[in-house]
Amino acid sequence: MDLKLNTVTAAVAFVAVVAFGTASLFVLPEVTPMAPMLPETILMMVMPSMAIFGLITFAIGVAHGQHRATA
């Protein structure tokens, strides 16, 4: 399997995943009986933490891929 990923493709995929996760939190109270979070909570606490965690795991994944490519 030969994946041709570049910076633009990776950035678009990353933004899409974070945007989907954030948007699903806005829709969640309509779908499930969970107590909804305020939009301020989602945008000021949840979304930044998703983005930071995503960047950390992305960096670890890139480092692992470089290690496997050179080993």
C-alpha positions, 0 to 999 in steps of 0.5 A: 500500500503506497500512500502519497501524503504531503503537508497539505493533505495531512493538514486538511485531514487533521482539520477535518477530524477536529472539525467533525469532532467539534461539530458532533459535540454541538449535535450530540444533545439532539441525538442522545439524552446526554446533558449538553455542554455550552458552546463556550465550553466546547469552543474554549476547552474541548476543541483546543484540547482535541487540537493539541492532543491531535498535534502530539499524536500526529508528531509521534506518528510522523516520528514512528513512520520516519523510524520505520522508513529508515530501519 
